[in-house]
Amino acid sequence: MTKSLNNHGLNSKNIVDNHDFDVIIFSHLRWDFVYQRPQHLLSRFSKQNRVFFIEEPVFSTDYKTIDKKSENIYVVTPAIRQGAPHEDIPEILNRFLHSLISKYRIQNYLFWYYDPMAIRFTNDLEPIAVVYDCMDELSLFKGAPPSLIENERILFKMADVVFTGGNNLYEAKKHHHKNIFAFPSSIDKEHFSSGTKGSDPEDQMNIPHNRVGFFGVIDERMDIELLKQLAERMTDTHFIIIGPVVKIDQSDLPVADNIHYLGPKPYADLPAYLANWDVAFMPFAINDSTRFISPTKTPEFLAAGIPVVSSPIHDVVHPYGDRGLVYIADGAREFHEAINKALAIKDNPGWKKKVDEMLMHNSWDLTWSKMREKIIGTIKKKKQKEVLRIKTPTGFFVKEKKKMIG
């Protein structure tokens, strides 16, 4: 099958200049799971464009498929009947996507991929451009499908612009695309600095100090043996863990009187918890799944005015460790020593000034404005070229013809 990728975009100057296009996102993460990079960026996109956030399907016919979260954000969860043959799922999702486009009269649209596996059911559609926001090296995560690497290779050929969620990931991916940019984790500083000390959430108020806290997804990236050893070494310190447990067995988590699992919390409530911690920690395991991560929580913890201790994750060491803003530790003994040092500087005005100076230049608003600038610039350049999509047995690839359109 050969067809023009962008028959909308050839006369797209007014469409682009007037922001008159919709955004269709394909995500491996659910909108209501944990509020992180996709929600920050796409909430800002929705101020000017309709956003259709398509999650992975659920296997149930008794499910609300489209949930309108705000004026311009639609969370879309395809519902597929139990027992549907696995090989039929791409075709089912393709029909669902066509139906969505028809129902909401979506005419000019941008495709935004977080999930490379979604190319299996999108390859006959014609967006004005394709964005790949590569926020993690998903192929190294537990349970990643074997075909993910090949699908990502095809997605790199499809994409008009690629973003990475961190600098280390950019170094690993930059040779795969000619229009690729690093946009590491940003911060909503006003939100995370809004917590009030002494006004504890109910499920935290009876936990003694000193408190060392973590929030985020609890999965194979957390070093649970390190957590166990810290609780044993620091019996007078209480470790607070906030977030959902996924891909690991709850029974594998260490249990101790000074470890407190408070479960997932709404994004709006996090500042109240953080404001009443003494130190934040990031006990990441050093393994394949953490090799390229750029934790959003690093600047979030700092914005709350809390000293941070972290495993030696590349995008935490550089720049936060290099600038003396985060203590880097490897193993229980080093974590123990670093937490004691962090406790000693939590009210140090010099340290807080350095944090404020760095975060002054780091915000989701700024990140989004720069990303949007790259997207609009890419669309404007693309409208001058004819692009062919060529079907292959594993998907398709795109080929630029050097014929100028105008």
C-alpha positions as MATLAB code, in Angstrom:
seq = 'MTKSLNNHGLNSKNIVDNHDFDVIIFSHLRWDFVYQRPQHLLSRFSKQNRVFFIEEPVFSTDYKTIDKKSENIYVVTPAIRQGAPHEDIPEILNRFLHSLISKYRIQNYLFWYYDPMAIRFTNDLEPIAVVYDCMDELSLFKGAPPSLIENERILFKMADVVFTGGNNLYEAKKHHHKNIFAFPSSIDKEHFSSGTKGSDPEDQMNIPHNRVGFFGVIDERMDIELLKQLAERMTDTHFIIIGPVVKIDQSDLPVADNIHYLGPKPYADLPAYLANWDVAFMPFAINDSTRFISPTKTPEFLAAGIPVVSSPIHDVVHPYGDRGLVYIADGAREFHEAINKALAIKDNPGWKKKVDEMLMHNSWDLTWSKMREKIIGTIKKKKQKEVLRIKTPTGFFVKEKKKMIG';
ca = [
       0.000    0.000    0.000;
       1.443    3.371   -1.016;
      -0.206    6.619   -0.061;
       0.575   10.177    0.915;
       1.003   10.540    4.643;
      -0.199   14.107    4.727;
      -2.843   15.108    2.259;
      -4.226   17.453    4.933;
      -0.893   19.134    5.558;
       0.025   20.261    2.036;
      -2.101   23.369    2.530;
      -1.594   23.432    6.252;
      -0.205   26.920    6.893;
      -3.491   28.198    8.329;
      -4.056   24.922   10.192;
      -0.681   25.194   11.912;
      -0.688   28.938   12.519;
      -4.189   28.834   13.971;
      -3.533   25.650   15.992;
      -6.507   24.152   14.148;
      -5.668   20.486   14.635;
      -6.406   17.751   17.147;
      -3.907   15.510   18.940;
      -4.344   11.732   19.122;
      -2.089   10.061   21.686;
      -1.272    6.353   21.939;
      -0.118    5.478   25.441;
       0.995    2.419   27.392;
       0.157    4.353   30.594;
      -3.355    5.089   31.813;
      -4.334    8.690   32.368;
      -5.549    8.055   35.928;
      -2.614    5.853   36.953;
       0.120    8.287   38.057;
       0.229   11.956   37.081;
       3.505   12.366   35.211;
       5.068   13.509   31.950;
       2.172   12.741   29.549;
      -0.399   14.492   31.747;
       1.799   17.547   32.269;
       2.498   18.003   28.575;
      -0.894   17.118   27.160;
      -2.824   19.205   29.684;
      -0.895   22.158   28.318;
      -1.540   21.053   24.736;
      -5.265   20.970   25.515;
      -5.351   24.733   26.128;
      -5.337   25.168   22.341;
      -6.152   21.762   20.882;
      -8.476   18.838   21.487;
      -6.565   15.920   22.968;
      -7.679   12.288   22.527;
      -5.631   10.127   24.885;
      -5.978    6.505   23.751;
      -5.048    3.962   26.396;
      -4.427    0.246   26.024;
      -7.714   -1.664   25.663;
      -9.674   -3.372   28.408;
     -11.229   -6.763   27.762;
     -14.788   -6.080   28.770;
     -17.874   -4.864   26.952;
     -19.215   -3.270   30.136;
     -16.896   -0.264   30.232;
     -17.177    3.480   29.685;
     -15.074    3.940   26.580;
     -14.706    7.734   26.459;
     -14.253    9.858   29.574;
     -14.155   13.624   29.063;
     -11.707   14.888   31.683;
     -11.897   18.569   30.816;
     -13.055   20.848   28.035;
     -10.478   19.519   25.579;
      -9.187   16.232   27.052;
     -10.862   12.948   26.136;
      -9.496    9.769   27.702;
     -10.329    6.899   25.368;
     -10.195    3.263   26.501;
     -11.132    0.765   23.767;
     -13.275   -2.074   25.120;
     -12.814   -5.480   23.497;
     -14.902   -8.536   24.273;
     -13.339  -11.286   26.349;
     -12.000  -14.087   24.222;
     -11.353  -12.043   21.084;
      -8.560  -13.749   19.088;
      -5.216  -12.071   19.725;
      -4.481  -11.758   16.013;
      -7.741   -9.838   15.494;
      -6.986   -7.112   18.056;
      -5.078   -4.717   15.716;
      -7.975   -4.774   13.244;
     -10.507   -4.232   16.049;
      -8.516   -1.254   17.338;
      -8.152    0.132   13.834;
     -11.939    0.099   13.339;
     -12.362    1.691   16.764;
      -9.940    4.477   15.836;
     -11.721    5.169   12.541;
     -15.018    5.319   14.420;
     -13.570    7.787   16.942;
     -12.268   10.039   14.172;
     -15.665    9.988   12.482;
     -17.689   10.525   15.675;
     -15.714   13.575   16.773;
     -15.246   14.946   13.246;
     -11.486   14.885   13.548;
     -10.123   16.172   10.247;
      -6.604   17.471   10.841;
      -4.726   15.624   13.522;
      -1.314   14.948   14.962;
      -0.301   11.442   16.072;
       1.654   11.387   19.352;
       3.112    8.028   20.366;
       4.266    6.869   23.767;
       3.644    3.239   22.862;
       5.447    1.887   19.758;
       3.116   -1.130   19.770;
       0.289    1.148   18.602;
       1.700    1.291   15.075;
       0.009   -2.091   14.510;
      -3.389   -0.418   14.130;
      -2.596    3.112   12.923;
      -0.701    2.547    9.696;
      -3.523    3.375    7.268;
      -4.283    6.824    8.689;
      -2.926   10.173    7.572;
      -1.883   12.573   10.362;
      -0.380   15.949    9.552;
       2.673   14.806   11.527;
       3.931   12.038   13.809;
       5.554   12.725   17.192;
       7.340   10.050   19.218;
       7.845   11.106   22.842;
      10.264    8.401   23.975;
      10.026    8.826   27.738;
      11.639    5.485   28.707;
      13.519    2.544   27.230;
      10.415    0.367   27.386;
      12.117   -2.684   25.888;
      14.097   -3.072   29.146;
      11.015   -3.033   31.396;
       9.619   -6.184   32.924;
       7.005   -7.816   30.684;
       7.931   -5.866   27.534;
       6.646   -7.636   24.380;
       9.404   -9.161   22.217;
       8.236   -7.190   19.163;
       8.605   -3.805   20.866;
      12.144   -3.184   19.575;
      11.112   -3.830   15.963;
       7.999   -1.685   16.314;
      10.081    1.146   17.735;
      12.464    0.852   14.796;
       9.509    1.313   12.450;
       8.177    4.190   14.560;
      11.502    5.993   14.220;
      11.055    5.800   10.449;
       7.482    7.087   10.719;
       8.163    9.928   13.144;
       8.655   13.490   11.969;
      10.075   14.578   15.318;
      11.298   12.590   18.335;
      11.664   13.707   21.943;
      13.393   11.810   24.743;
      12.529   11.949   28.430;
      16.144   12.339   29.537;
      19.676   13.138   28.430;
      21.021    9.605   28.831;
      18.160    8.237   26.727;
      18.882   10.908   24.104;
      22.501    9.724   23.840;
      21.241    6.182   23.264;
      18.643    7.165   20.643;
      20.106   10.178   18.815;
      21.558    8.105   15.981;
      18.111    6.712   15.094;
      16.572    9.992   13.913;
      17.710   13.263   12.363;
      15.115   15.421   14.171;
      15.460   14.338   17.807;
      15.656   16.450   20.979;
      16.171   15.765   24.697;
      13.521   17.155   27.061;
      14.233   15.847   30.580;
      11.837   15.889   33.507;
      10.422   19.276   34.442;
       8.646   20.694   37.460;
       5.462   22.426   38.541;
       7.330   24.298   41.267;
       4.342   26.236   42.549;
       2.404   23.012   43.108;
       5.116   21.106   44.984;
       6.123   24.050   47.134;
       2.521   24.585   48.268;
       2.512   22.022   51.118;
       2.237   23.218   54.715;
       4.525   21.927   57.450;
       2.710   20.735   60.543;
      -0.519   20.071   58.663;
      -0.212   16.349   58.038;
      -2.587   14.130   56.052;
      -4.499   11.840   58.389;
      -2.710    8.618   57.445;
       0.710   10.194   57.999;
       0.208   12.332   61.108;
       1.003    9.585   63.621;
       4.224    8.459   61.947;
       7.197    9.635   64.036;
      10.105   11.716   62.735;
      12.657   11.379   61.273;
      10.713   10.629   58.097;
      12.297    9.563   54.830;
       9.797    9.413   51.975;
       9.306    8.224   48.409;
       6.409    8.537   45.991;
       6.071    6.929   42.590;
       5.375    3.585   40.975;
       6.668    0.665   43.056;
       7.900   -1.912   40.573;
      11.061   -3.724   39.461;
      12.921   -0.415   39.443;
      12.805   -0.151   43.245;
      15.587   -1.865   45.187;
      13.411   -3.547   47.809;
      16.418   -5.270   49.382;
      17.988   -1.841   49.925;
      14.783   -0.631   51.576;
      14.819   -3.677   53.870;
      18.445   -3.096   54.861;
      17.880    0.607   55.541;
      14.918   -0.144   57.808;
      17.084   -2.615   59.743;
      20.029   -0.213   60.030;
      18.016    2.919   60.876;
      15.460    1.696   63.400;
      14.675    5.229   64.625;
      13.962    6.459   61.081;
      10.568    5.887   59.437;
      10.335    5.166   55.725;
       7.147    6.331   53.990;
       6.310    4.787   50.602;
       3.512    6.303   48.488;
       2.361    4.828   45.194;
       0.840    1.822   43.421;
       2.544   -1.573   43.404;
       2.781   -3.048   39.893;
       4.608   -5.929   38.207;
       5.959   -7.192   41.532;
       4.200   -9.188   44.227;
       3.008   -7.153   47.203;
       4.202   -9.984   49.441;
       7.782   -9.409   48.254;
       7.885   -5.941   49.796;
       9.825   -5.741   53.076;
       7.733   -5.409   56.227;
       8.957   -3.584   59.355;
       7.563   -1.324   62.046;
       9.367    1.624   60.484;
       8.211    1.059   56.877;
       4.831    2.579   56.026;
       3.077    1.840   52.715;
       0.392    4.485   52.268;
      -0.790    3.455   48.793;
      -1.366    5.713   45.778;
      -2.385    9.342   46.344;
      -3.906   11.969   44.051;
      -1.411   14.374   42.492;
      -3.149   17.276   44.246;
      -2.460   15.732   47.674;
       1.266   15.032   47.266;
       2.570   18.432   48.475;
       0.908   17.933   51.866;
       2.784   14.663   52.348;
       6.135   15.982   51.119;
       6.044   19.123   53.245;
       6.097   16.942   56.354;
       8.996   14.683   55.399;
      12.556   15.293   56.550;
      14.307   13.684   53.580;
      13.184   12.196   50.274;
      14.919    9.155   48.862;
      15.002    7.312   45.568;
      16.172    3.736   46.253;
      16.337    2.650   42.630;
      17.858   -0.676   41.714;
      20.756   -0.461   39.294;
      19.549   -2.717   36.494;
      18.435   -2.622   32.865;
      15.073   -1.045   33.690;
      16.722    1.985   35.361;
      19.571    2.503   32.896;
      17.835    5.306   31.009;
      15.252    6.661   33.457;
      15.038   10.380   34.224;
      12.887   10.526   37.365;
      10.338   13.340   37.353;
      10.275   13.152   41.142;
      13.833   14.526   41.465;
      12.886   18.184   40.860;
       9.505   17.613   42.544;
      11.162   16.588   45.805;
      13.556   19.522   45.574;
      10.746   21.986   44.881;
       9.147   20.900   48.150;
      12.332   22.031   49.917;
      13.382   18.513   50.913;
      16.939   17.135   50.664;
      17.156   14.079   48.399;
      19.253   10.911   48.474;
      19.329    8.776   45.333;
      20.905    5.712   43.821;
      23.457    6.598   41.096;
      20.985    7.037   38.233;
      22.702    8.824   35.338;
      20.145   11.623   34.911;
      20.119   12.234   38.675;
      23.901   12.272   39.039;
      24.050   14.667   36.066;
      23.158   17.434   36.808;
      21.692   17.190   40.343;
      24.524   15.282   41.998;
      27.185   17.253   40.141;
      25.744   20.508   41.501;
      25.504   19.280   45.064;
      21.700   19.366   45.082;
      21.155   15.619   45.588;
      23.216   13.131   47.608;
      24.219   10.088   45.553;
      24.597    6.784   47.391;
      25.185    3.178   46.414;
      24.181    0.506   48.922;
      22.723    0.596   52.422;
      25.815    1.933   54.178;
      26.178    4.893   51.807;
      22.434    5.594   51.916;
      22.557    5.582   55.726;
      25.424    8.096   55.752;
      23.848   10.272   53.048;
      20.469   10.398   54.818;
      22.208   11.629   57.976;
      23.961   14.336   55.939;
      20.674   15.291   54.296;
      18.988   15.651   57.675;
      21.689   18.131   58.646;
      21.149   20.464   55.660;
      17.348   20.433   55.375;
      17.107   23.952   56.855;
      20.331   25.259   55.290;
      19.564   28.506   53.410;
      22.603   28.111   51.149;
      21.421   24.728   49.883;
      17.884   26.020   49.355;
      19.190   28.994   47.390;
      21.100   26.677   45.030;
      17.957   24.587   44.528;
      15.844   27.657   43.769;
      18.397   28.939   41.278;
      18.360   25.677   39.343;
      14.589   25.176   39.397;
      14.077   28.747   38.233;
      14.987   27.549   34.734;
      13.003   24.320   34.879;
       9.239   24.209   34.363;
       6.708   22.174   32.429;
       5.437   25.400   30.850;
       8.886   26.157   29.469;
       9.454   22.563   28.361;
       6.098   22.458   26.635;
       6.612   25.760   24.807;
       9.940   24.510   23.424;
       8.460   21.151   22.394;
       5.531   22.835   20.705;
       7.916   25.102   18.826;
       9.743   22.031   17.496;
       6.462   20.390   16.471;
       5.101   23.433   14.630;
       8.416   24.006   12.904;
       8.521   20.377   11.800;
       4.988   20.514   10.362;
       5.767   23.681    8.414;
       8.858   22.097    6.862;
       7.059   18.851    6.176;
       4.304   20.443    4.122;
       6.855   21.156    1.412;
       7.577   17.478    0.837;
       5.583   14.547   -0.428;
       5.939   11.556    1.881;
       5.218    7.979    0.898;
       4.180    5.214    3.267;
       5.148    1.755    2.078;
       3.559   -1.320    3.626;
       5.852   -4.139    4.751;
       5.059   -7.499    6.405;
       5.976   -6.114    9.847;
       4.290   -2.722    9.481;
       5.406    0.079    7.200;
       8.117    2.612    6.710;
       8.113    6.075    5.213;
      10.189    7.392    2.370;
      10.667   11.062    1.588;
      10.636   12.050   -2.072;
      12.739   15.050   -3.001;
       9.918   16.502   -5.057;
       8.927   19.909   -3.658;
       5.198   20.514   -3.361;
       5.128   24.294   -3.645;
];
